[in-house]
């Protein structure tokens, strides 16, 4: 994600969690989130945020890793053929 995308995502999080403590160094927060999410697409991270909020029971904003953990994973069939579970 680009810096502007990171700002958009963080603004969405702030709107969803207005009671969360505000960062003392907002520029630093944007910088580190941009670095951590550099290889991600805004649209996918937005969908992960929506999914996070739908299942959130603690009322605390997500960390970058929590959003990345919600990304759909590609199907991996390694080993299934070896066990006779997968056929083409």
C-alpha distance (Angstrom), angle and dihedral (degrees) to the residues before:
residue distance angle dihedral
X1 . . .
X2 3.75 . .
X3 3.79 122.5 .
X4 3.83 93.1 -101.0
X5 3.82 90.5 52.0
X6 3.79 90.0 50.9
X7 3.81 90.1 51.7
X8 3.82 89.9 51.1
X9 3.80 91.5 50.3
X10 3.80 92.5 47.6
X11 3.82 90.5 48.5
X12 3.81 89.0 53.4
X13 3.80 89.9 51.0
X14 3.81 90.3 48.7
X15 3.82 90.9 51.9
X16 3.79 91.6 49.1
X17 3.82 93.7 45.4
X18 3.82 105.6 32.4
X19 3.80 92.8 158.8
X20 3.80 93.0 58.3
X21 3.79 115.1 112.1
X22 3.76 113.1 -93.0
X23 3.78 117.1 -120.7
X24 3.77 117.5 -105.1
X25 3.82 88.6 -145.0
X26 3.83 107.8 36.1
X27 3.82 92.6 171.6
X28 3.79 89.9 54.5
X29 3.80 91.2 49.7
X30 3.81 91.3 51.9
X31 3.81 90.5 46.7
X32 3.80 95.4 52.3
X33 3.83 94.9 41.8
X34 3.82 88.9 49.8
X35 3.79 90.1 52.0
X36 3.80 94.1 46.6
X37 3.82 93.7 45.5
X38 3.82 95.9 39.3
X39 3.82 93.4 119.4
X40 3.80 95.8 44.2
X41 3.80 130.8 92.9
X42 3.81 119.2 -123.7
X43 3.80 93.6 -131.3
X44 3.78 92.7 54.1
X45 3.82 93.0 46.3
X46 3.81 89.0 48.6
X47 3.83 89.4 53.9
X48 3.81 89.8 48.1
X49 3.81 89.1 51.5
X50 3.80 90.8 51.7
X51 3.80 90.1 49.3
X52 3.81 90.7 47.8
X53 3.80 92.5 51.6
X54 3.80 92.7 47.7
X55 3.78 91.2 57.1
X56 3.82 99.6 32.8
X57 3.77 113.2 123.5
X58 3.80 98.5 164.8
X59 3.82 100.8 60.1
X60 3.80 94.2 -133.4
X61 3.80 123.8 125.8
X62 3.80 118.2 -106.8
X63 3.76 126.8 -102.2
X64 3.82 118.2 -132.5
X65 3.81 92.6 -103.5
X66 3.79 91.5 53.6
X67 3.79 90.2 56.4
X68 3.81 93.2 45.5
X69 3.81 89.9 50.6
X70 3.81 88.9 60.8
X71 3.80 94.2 58.4
X72 3.79 113.6 116.1
X73 3.79 109.5 -102.1
X74 3.79 121.8 -136.3
X75 3.78 114.8 -109.2
X76 3.79 111.8 -97.4
X77 3.79 117.7 -161.0
X78 3.80 96.7 172.8
X79 3.74 109.7 144.1
X80 3.79 97.1 8.0
X81 3.81 92.9 102.3
X82 3.79 89.7 50.7
X83 3.81 90.5 57.8
X84 3.78 94.3 45.0
X85 3.80 91.5 -114.1
X86 3.77 97.0 113.6
X87 3.78 126.4 52.8
X88 3.75 129.5 172.7
